[in-house]
Amino acid sequence: MHSDESVDYGKENISVTVRFRPMSEREIHRGDNAAWYVDGDIVRSEFNPSVAYTFDKVFGASATTRNVYDTVARNVVRGAMEGINGTVFAYGVTSSGKTHTMHGDQNYPGVIPQAIKDVFSIIQETPDREFLLRVSYLEIYNEVINDLLDPAGQNLRIREDAQGTYVEGVKEEVVLSPSHALSLIAAGEEHRHVGSNNFNLFSSRSHTIFTLTIESSLRAQGPDDEVTLSQLNLIDLAGSESSKTETTGLRRKEGSYINKSLLTLGTVIAKLSEGKASHIPYRDSKLTRLLQSSLSGNGRITLICTITPASSNMEETHNTLKFAQRAKRIEIYAAPNRIMDERSLIKKYQKEITKLKQELLLIKRGMTERPYATTNQEDLLTLRQQLEAGQLKMQSRLEEEEQAKAALMGRIHKLTKLILVSTKNNLSGSFPDAAHNRRHSFAESEERYDEQSDLDTSSFPPDRCTDSCSIDLGNGQEHFNICLQDIADQIDLTREQVKMLAGEIALRSSSLKRLSEQAANHPDDFQVQIGKLRDDIEDKKSQMQLLEQRITELGERSSYPEMSQAIEKLTSQLNEKAFELEIRTADNRVLEEQLQSKVTFWFLKASHQKIVLGPQTTNCLIEANDAGERLCAEKAIKTVVSHQENYPKKKETEDAEIEVVSQERSRLSEENNCLQMKNVKLEEEACYARDLAAAAATEIKDLTEQIKKLVFQNTRLSNEALSITCQGKTGRISVSSVDRRLMIPYAVQALKEELRSKREKQAYLEQTVSEKQALEKELKRKLDESKQREADLENDLASMWVLLAKMKTNDPPTSGPVQDVVEITECRPERNVSTAVAPISPQSVESAANIQKIKEQHQELERLRTSGSEDKETDDLKALLYDEDKHAHVCKVCFEAATAAVLLPCRHFCLCQPCAVACTECPLCRSSISDRIVTFAS
Ligand SMILES: Nc1ncnc2c1ncn2[C@@H]1O[C@H](COP(=O)(O)OP(=O)(O)OP(=O)(O)O)[C@@H](O)[C@H]1O
């Protein structure tokens, strides 16, 4: 490689551009203000008028990527096509718009797709040169280089040679059209590391470098002519992350690698901008190491700094602007590269094509200059021997040569297809060979590509029909367009076949004419051959017709089914032809054998009879047994001679046929491969479509749900509106009958809704009631407990009374077997708490002392009452006690004589014995009896 000396390219500065993006919704929502604004090609601070930076170009938020490309990147791309290395890269903080600028999207294609499109337009505009384009696509993720075109290419190493740094083992694909290159990028993007942070949902976590290697040479060049080789690097850097970027774990680790490499880039740029720095730390990061040859001044560089005007990012934007300012000072030297060494792939291909063509020529020549076409007819015996020995050899050699020829043709076809040439001003005059004219042309697809107002990057699925070096894209239109290219090739090929068939027919017609002349004397001998030839000619004609028909069909073809039908037809033709050829070869062999045996017979006979053969003696020296035999011998010799004369021609015809058939076979197998690949692609598409359909079904379901909800809401609202209208009309329904009819379903719906809400309310109330009941029960239980405690206290009080009475009565009762003890037990026998209590028996009541005691008790009760500590229970007890007249305790409920008193939960005493024993609930208040029974002594 050396610099161009004829043109003065001179020094240039890095072109530095700033692109504002509009404020994001997030920033607006947060209440951010614009901290920076565009003033021509100056970026100024809103807050500090003294802060201003001037650049080569500043694009405001409304500028499109096309503006950016046309202004700052096109020049680099054009230079790369002339052999000057070029680099375009986007720099900025996360979410500032780097990926938007470099890749873009369906509506706004970025710099990369536009550069690719431009490259192919330039090829189209340069008819005197031929180009070879290769692409590679790699990412630097966490300081590891990965090949995005080859998932197996991980952790690749950087090497250095005389031309600079390069990545060892990176995959390079030869590209044939814009869509081909874009499909490769789309495939590569699948493998790129992308993650989300709080600024950007799809934040690039790696730097990506898309490299287009361009080789070109003059079309009419000599073997030692120069080839220009250049590289166009299109770089989308990962965004620097500030402390505001909320990241954890893996994202933080990625962020630190990103920041480190960008810091190194900043240092390298700062040092380069100083101009006299001794050591530039390229090796401190993989990014700077890879960009070393570009940054060190070899080629053009455009730096697009993307920024946001948002005040929340003011500091980061300021840093970006400072970085850009420094970069502006770097000087570069843009000169085209010229190479003549082995690195030139285009040269290698061209050499190989020339060599292969020469080989092909030799083979062809060898086939036409075979030694069997001897004119020495003096020694037919030797000829026969040679014929026999050489026949087999020749047959196998022929086959080998055919195979070699087919392989060479295929290779030439492939290689020539890889080299791109313009279809404009086709220099066919200087390249008369068919192979050259069949070089791959992307013009047709390119024109269609131009027709699109914008590039559709999403429509380039990574699928290619590599066998035929044409591209099979998933997108229907593109796919169809590429097929058209194939069809054009097929038409060319079919036309060639038609020409060949026409030649064959002409050959057979002349043979037929000759045989017909010979058959004039002996029609029987040549009848079969003549018939065969006629059939052959007919067949060839019909084949020709079919091929012509196919050309018409190909011209009209617009869909796959027709294509496959035509292929089927051609395949069947090919089979038929192969079959016929086999039959004819077999017939020829039989014919040859017959002729040879005849010749041998007549030679032997002639030599026996001393007949000297020779053209001058043939007519007079034959002495056969009879005239007929002599004539036969003579004829046989003539036939042999004529056969020997015709044999090379026949062979030639057969060779031509074999060639055609093998050509057709290889073409059909290519087509078949192509179709198989297309089938695979269609299957993939079908699979994708199925997935889409499933996703769509889910979405539709969701939407239906939403619609239902909305309808319901609508109904409610209508209902409310109706009721409001009704209210507005002071209770009288003001809607028309039609409206009413329309409203009925809504009203029913609303009533249902109301009913439902009432039911809900009812359920709620019921629940509240039951909760309240539970609470009541609990309170009751507590009340019972407190009652129990109270009763205990009462009991204690009663005991106290007894004790008191005892203490007051000094003389205990002396006479009568009076059981004066009343046992107070608990209602539940198991508790069985017995306490000694006061003697309140009828007998004791009868006694004066006891009456006195009772009176005292009464007094005590009176005292208690006046002190406020008396309650209902004591009242009852008092009533009981004062029922002195009867001396019998009668139940106030059942009026039976009572032997026991039961303290009821309602605080009454029940004096019914049966009740006391049997009743489990209070006859008065109906609550369960769990209280004491006061048993009277009988
Ligand atoms: N000039 C622009 N016009 C409109 N939208 C833009 C522009 N630039 C960026 N955006 C939008 O801003 C968002 C972030 O942009 P982008 O992903 O390109 O940022 P980035 O700098 O590549 O971020 P990161 O470094 O995190 O990958 C995207 O939604 C993008 O569509």
The ligand as an SDF file (V2000), in Angstrom:
LIG
                    3D

 31 33  0  0  0  0  0  0  0  0999 V2000
  -32.6900   13.1750   16.8230 N   0  0  0  0  0  0  0  0  0  0  0  0
  -33.6320   12.4670   17.4080 C   0  0  0  0  0  0  0  0  0  0  0  0
  -34.9290   12.6730   17.0990 N   0  0  0  0  0  0  0  0  0  0  0  0
  -35.8980   11.9620   17.7120 C   0  0  0  0  0  0  0  0  0  0  0  0
  -35.6720   11.0100   18.6390 N   0  0  0  0  0  0  0  0  0  0  0  0
  -34.4100   10.7640   18.9760 C   0  0  0  0  0  0  0  0  0  0  0  0
  -33.3260   11.4700   18.3990 C   0  0  0  0  0  0  0  0  0  0  0  0
  -32.1960   11.0080   18.9340 N   0  0  0  0  0  0  0  0  0  0  0  0
  -32.5570   10.0610   19.8140 C   0  0  0  0  0  0  0  0  0  0  0  0
  -33.8760    9.9050   19.8380 N   0  0  0  0  0  0  0  0  0  0  0  0
  -34.6320    8.9720   20.6700 C   0  0  0  0  0  0  0  0  0  0  0  0
  -34.0310    8.9420   21.9570 O   0  0  0  0  0  0  0  0  0  0  0  0
  -33.9750    7.6200   22.4710 C   0  0  0  0  0  0  0  0  0  0  0  0
  -32.5510    7.2360   22.8250 C   0  0  0  0  0  0  0  0  0  0  0  0
  -31.7880    7.2420   21.6410 O   0  0  0  0  0  0  0  0  0  0  0  0
  -30.6360    6.1960   21.3560 P   0  0  0  0  0  0  0  0  0  0  0  0
  -31.0260    4.8250   21.7460 O   0  0  0  0  0  0  0  0  0  0  0  0
  -30.2290    6.4070   19.9560 O   0  0  0  0  0  0  0  0  0  0  0  0
  -29.5480    6.7060   22.3660 O   0  0  0  0  0  0  0  0  0  0  0  0
  -28.0450    6.2130   22.5070 P   0  0  0  0  0  0  0  0  0  0  0  0
  -27.2120    7.4150   22.6220 O   0  0  0  0  0  0  0  0  0  0  0  0
  -27.7090    5.2350   21.4630 O   0  0  0  0  0  0  0  0  0  0  0  0
  -28.1410    5.5130   23.9280 O   0  0  0  0  0  0  0  0  0  0  0  0
  -27.1660    4.3800   24.5230 P   0  0  0  0  0  0  0  0  0  0  0  0
  -25.8200    4.9330   24.6080 O   0  0  0  0  0  0  0  0  0  0  0  0
  -27.7590    4.1140   25.8840 O   0  0  0  0  0  0  0  0  0  0  0  0
  -27.2990    3.2200   23.6100 O   0  0  0  0  0  0  0  0  0  0  0  0
  -34.5670    6.7350   21.4270 C   0  0  0  0  0  0  0  0  0  0  0  0
  -35.9000    6.4670   21.7580 O   0  0  0  0  0  0  0  0  0  0  0  0
  -34.5020    7.5490   20.1560 C   0  0  0  0  0  0  0  0  0  0  0  0
  -35.5650    7.2210   19.2760 O   0  0  0  0  0  0  0  0  0  0  0  0
  1  2  1  0
  2  3  1  0
  2  7  2  0
  3  4  2  0
  4  5  1  0
  5  6  2  0
  6  7  1  0
  6 10  1  0
  7  8  1  0
  8  9  2  0
  9 10  1  0
 10 11  1  0
 11 12  1  0
 11 30  1  0
 12 13  1  0
 13 14  1  0
 13 28  1  0
 14 15  1  0
 15 16  1  0
 16 17  2  0
 16 18  1  0
 16 19  1  0
 19 20  1  0
 20 21  2  0
 20 22  1  0
 20 23  1  0
 23 24  1  0
 24 25  2  0
 24 26  1  0
 24 27  1  0
 28 29  1  0
 28 30  1  0
 30 31  1  0
M  END
$$$$
